[in-house]
Amino acid sequence: MESSGGSQKAHTLSKPVTVYAFTIVTTVLALAFMLYSLPAPFLPIYHAERNVSSVWDGIILGVVPVGQLSTLVTGKMLCRFDPRYILVGSSLGLAVVSVAYSFFNRILSNAVYIAMSSIFRIFAGVFTGFVSVTSFGVLTKLVPTRIAFVTALAEAALNGAQAFGPYLGGVLYEQGGFSLAFWVPGLVMIGCVLLELTVPYVNTVPEQTDENDAKKVYTDPWLMLAAWHCAACQVLLYFHLPTMAPFVERALGEDIVWTGIALLVNTSTIIISAPPLGWLIDRFNPYFFVILSALILPFLYMFIGPLPFFGIASSKLQLLLVLALLGFFVPMGCTPILLIMFEVYKFRNGGKISISASNTIVSVYCSCFPLGAVLGSFSAGIVSLYAPFELSTGVLGIIFILQSIFAIVYCWRVVKMRDAMKLKLSPEQTPLLS
């Protein structure tokens, strides 16, 4: 298949080579996100020891998604460079950031420490964004007939790594202190660079780059609306995180350890359910899963507190159940979006999709996750000043009803347009192939 942005073809690597490449790329993706969450348990303790205000805990830990918005430009990098070099460069960048951070305990001035920590955490986010888009771009081309399943596996890996990161960070901090907690992951990341160089070449560079293909993606409202729904779902996944610990202590009488366990239930559900969910999405109508998720999510979020108007008392079982269900229905609303975006672009552009366009779509899709994280986390901090946890989460659930209505209308309209174009895809086809 040819288009102005280059040729988009299926890769014909042998199955063992494909599995090897898939494993290495997914491992690098997981390690990048593990580095993101690794300081979460011990950084507040270290800050207390050096009399840094707890306000900076959330800022330094939460500033990474701002840097991850680098995903918006990574699509252009994929059109110009071998993806292996992007992975190598990003991994080295993450390693340098981690090793450099290990020396920050020698900075005497708290003001300098805070400034350097914020800057380096943003850099960590930038490199993580590069790894994210490059990994998804490579993986979807390695296994082009199972886009949703590949996406789900990658998301399960990075969520698992994010959940394991705080545990590893806590162990390293207890055993060797601040420096060791950053030295070890940095050296591991350097070791991964050697493995990345053994990954077989996967073409993400078009024969000729047409900027018009990327422009078509950014200016197509139907693609941007699909991406927005993914970001909106991520807001639900992050909005309650900054304020849940005080709520648990106030309403349930439990400490921060129990809060961590509750959030681990949420992450575990994502990890366990993602692969089978991706498998189902590839074999059945992806729009059905978006609609089902849209119908359930707003009402589910009203019960995380729950909303005071319901007259239901908060309980541990209720909170655990809602968090577990969120870990299932939020990915259900996000995982099909990449597949839908590929299909929408294809039937709106004469049945063709170039490498340039596919790289840009992956870039936009990956940017939805840090965008949702930033919007959810920062808005929660502001809203918490004016409304209790139960009210703020419940009202967000009510507001999300509008987003759900939009998602349902969007899916209905897109399917109608697709049918009108007579470009229905069989279960064995993929929007990447023609």
N, C-alpha and C positions, 0 to 999 in steps of 0.2 A: 504494500500500500504506500502510495506516494502522496505527499502534499508539499506545500511550499516550505515547510519547516523541516523537511528531511524525511527519512524513511523510518517507519515504525514496524518492526518485524519481531516475530517470536524467536526466542533464543533456543538453540538446539543443543545445549550442553547435555551430557549424559546424566542419568539420574544420580549416581554417586557424587559427581562433581557439583551438580545443582544443590544436593543436600549439604555438601561441605561448604559451599559458598553461602548458602542460606544460614547455616549454623554460625559461621564466623561473623557475618554482617549482623545477625540478630544479637550475638554476644556483645559486639561492640556497642550496639544500641542500648542494650541492657546496662552495660558498665557505665555508659555516659549518664544515664538517669540515676544509677546508684550513687555516683559522685554528687549529684544534685541533692539527694536527700541524706547523705551520710552524716553531715554535721548536726542534724536536727536535734538529737537527744543531748549532746554535750555542749553545744555552743552557748545555750542559755546559762549553763553551770559555769562555764569559763568566763562569760561576761559578768556574772555575779561576783566572781573572784576578783576581777579587775575593776569592779564598780562601774560597769557600763549599764546604762538604763535598759530595762527590759523592753522598752519601746523599740530599741534597735534590734532585738532578737528577731521580731517579725519582719522588719525591713530587710535585714541582711539575709535572712533565710528565704524571704519571699520575693526578692528582687530578681531571682534567676529567670522566671517566666518573661520578664521584660526583655532580657537579652535573647530569650528564645524566639522572639519575634523576628530574629534574623532569618527564620524560615521563609519569610516573604521574598527574600532575594536569592535564596539558595537555588531556586529553579533555574535562574540565569547562569549560575555557576555550573550546574549540571550540563548545560548546553555548550559549555566551553572547555571543561576539564574532564579528564578520566575520573570517574567516581571514586576509584581507589585512592587517588591522590587527595581528594577532598576528605575522605575518611582518615587517611594518614595524617594530614595536616591538622584536622580537628582533634584527633586523638592526642597528637603531640601537644596541641594547645591546651587540652584538658589536663594532660600530665604536668605541663609547666605551671598551670594555675594551681593545681593541687600541691605540688612540691613547694612552690613559692609561698603558698598559704601556710605551710608548716613553719615558716620563719616569722610569722606575724606575731607570735607570742613574745618576740624580742623587741617589738615596737613599744616604747614606753608611753608615748602620748596616746590617750584614748581617742582624741579627735582624728589623729593620723590613722590609727587602727581602724576606726569606723569608716573613714573615707576609702582606705585601701581595700578593706573587706568588701565594701559595696561595689567598688570598681571591678575587683577580681571576680566577684560572684556574677556580675553582669557579663563579664568575659566568658565565664563558665557557661552561662545561658546561651551566649552567641555560638560557642562551639557545639553545645548540645543541640542547638537548632540546626546547625550544619549537618551533624551526624543524623539527626532525625529525618530530614528531607532526603538526604542521600541514601539512607538505609531503605526508606519506603520506596524511593525511586528504583533502586536496584532490585529489591525483593519483588515488586510488582512486575518487573520485567523477567525475573528468573522464573516465576510461576504465573504467567499471564492469564491462565485459564481459571485461576482461583483467587481473584483479587480480594474478596471479602475474607476468605480464610487466611490468606497471607497477612492481611491487615490485622485481623484478630490475634493471630499468633504473635505478631510484633508487639501489639499493645499489651498482650498478656505478659510478654517477656519484660517490657519496660516497667509495667506496674509491679511485677514481682521483684524486680531489682530495686524499685523505689521503696518497696516495703521492707526489703532485706537491708537496704542501706543504713537506716538508723540503728538496726541491731549490730551490724558490723562496726559502725562508727562508735557505738557505746562500748563494745568489747575492746577495740583498739585504744580508745581513750582511757579506759580503766587499766589496761595493761602497760601502756607506754606513754600516756599523756597526749597533749595537744599535737605535738609535732608528728608522732608516729601515726596518728589518725589520718594525716594527710599524706605522709611519705609513702606508706604502703600502697594505697590506691593509685597514687601517681606512678609508682614503679610498675604496677600491674598494667596500667594503661600504656606505658611505654612498651611493655612486652607484647601487647596486642598489635602494635604497629607492624611487627615482623609478620604476624599472621595475616594482617590485612593485605600485605604485599603478595601473598600467595593466592588471593582470591582471583578467579578467572575474570577476564575483562567482560564487562557487561556494558553495551553501548548505550550511553545517554546523550551522546553528542551528535546532533543532526549534521547531515552532509553540508547543509548551508543553513545558518541561523536566520530565521525570519522573525523580526521583532513583532510583526503583525500578529503572529500566532499567540504570543504571550499577551498582547493587547486584547485579542479576542476573548481570552479567559478573564482578564481583569474587568473588561467592560460588559461582559454578558451578565445581565441581572439574574438570569436563571441559575447560573453557576454560583454567583455570590450569595444568593438567597439560600442555596443548599449548604454552603459553607457556614453561613450565619447560624443555621439551625444546629449544626454540630457545635459551634462555639456556645450557643445558648444552653445546650445540654451540659456542657462542661461547667458553666456557671453554677448549675445545680450541684455539681460534684465538689465544688470548691467553696461555695458561699458559707456553708456551716463550719468549715474547718477552723477559722481563726477564733470563733466564739463558742465552740462546743465544750471545751474544757471547763470554763466557768459555769456554763449551764449544767453540766453533769455534776459538778461539785455542789451547786445550789439546789438543784431539783432532785437529784438522785443520791446525794451524799457520798459520791465516789471521788477518788482522786484521779490524777492525770494518768496513772498507769491503766486504770479501767478505760479511760478515754482512748488511750493508745490501742488497747485490745479491741474496742468497738470499731475503731477506724481500720484495724487490721481485718476485721470481718468484712468490711466494705471492699477492701482491696482484694481479699481472698476470693470474694464472689466474682470480681472482674477477671481474675486470673483463671479461675476454674471454668467460668461460663463462656469466656471469649472464644476459644477454639471451636466448640460445638456450635456456638451462635454464628460464627463466620462460615462454618460448613453449611449451615441451613440457609444463610443469606445467599450463598453462591448457587444453591440449588432451587431456591424458591424466589418469589417476587420480593426484591429488596424494599420496594415501596410499602409493602404490607408491614414490615418490621418497623419502619419509621412511623407509620400511622399508629400501630399498636403501642409503641413507646410513647408517642405524643398523647394518646388517650389516658395513659396511666400515670405518667410522671407528675403532672401538676397536683393531682389528688394525693399521690404518694408523698410529695414534699410537704403538703399541709399537715401530715401526721408525724413529721420528724420531731416536732415540739411537744405535743401537737398544737395546732392553732387553738388559742384559748376559747374561742367561741364554740368549740365542739363539746366542751365540758368534760373532756377525758383527761384523767391524771397521767402525768408522765411516768413511764416505767422503763426498767432496763430492757425487758423483753421487747417492748414496743420500739425502742430506739434501735436495738440490734436488728430487729426484723426490717425496719425501714431502711437502715443502712445497707443491709444485705440485698434488699430489692433494688435499691438505687444502683448498686454494683452490677446489677443485671440489666436494668432498663435504660440507664444512661448509655452504656456501650451499644445497646440495641438501636438507639437513636443516632449514634455516631458512626458505627462501623459500616453501614450501607452507603454512607454519603460519598466516599471515594468512588465506589462503583457507579453510583448515580451520576456523579459529576462527569466521569468518563463518558457515560452513555448520553447525557444531555449535550455535551460538547459535540459528540459524534453526529447525533441526528440534527443538530443545528448548523452543522458545517459539511453537509453533503456526504455524510457517512464516512468521513475520514478524520483521523487524528494524528498529528505529527508528533515527533519526539519532543520538539519544543513545547508544544501544547501540553503533552502529558507531563513533562517536567514541571511546568508552571502549575498545573492542576494539583500535583502532589505537593508542591510548595504551599499553595493556598490551603489545602486540606490540613497539612501539618501545622500551619499557623493558627488554626482554629483552637487548638488545645492550649497553648500558652495564652492566647487572647481570652479564652474562657476563664482560665486560671487567674489572670490579672484582674479581669472584671469582677469575678466572684469574690476573690480574697479582699481586694481593696474596697469594694462596695460594702462588704460585710463589716469591715472595720469602721466605716463611716456610719452605717445604719445602726451599729451596736451602741452608738452614743445616744441614740434617740428612742430605741425600741428594744424590748427584751428578745431573747433568742426565739421563744415560741411564736411571738407576733411577727418578727421579721421573716422567719422561714415560711410561716403560713401565708403571709401576704405575698411573698415571692411565688409561692405555689399558685395563688390566685392569679397573679400577673402572668404566669407561664401558661395559663389557659389560652390567652391570646396567641402565644407562640404556637401552641398545639393546634389551634384552629388554622393558623397560617400554614403549618406543616401539612395538615390534611388537605387543605385546598391546593397547596403547591404540588403535592404528589398526584392528586387527581388531575390537575391541569397538565403536568408534565407527561403523564401517561396518555392523556388525550392527544397531546402534540406528537408524542412518539408514534402512536398508532396512526395518526394522520400522515406521518412521514413514511409509514410502512417499513420501519426499521427495527422490528422486533428481533431480539437476540435469543437464540436457543440457549438452553442451560450449558451447552458445551462451548459456546462462543464467549468472547470477552469484548468489552468496549475498546480494548487495545488492538484488536485484530480485525481485519476486514477481508 
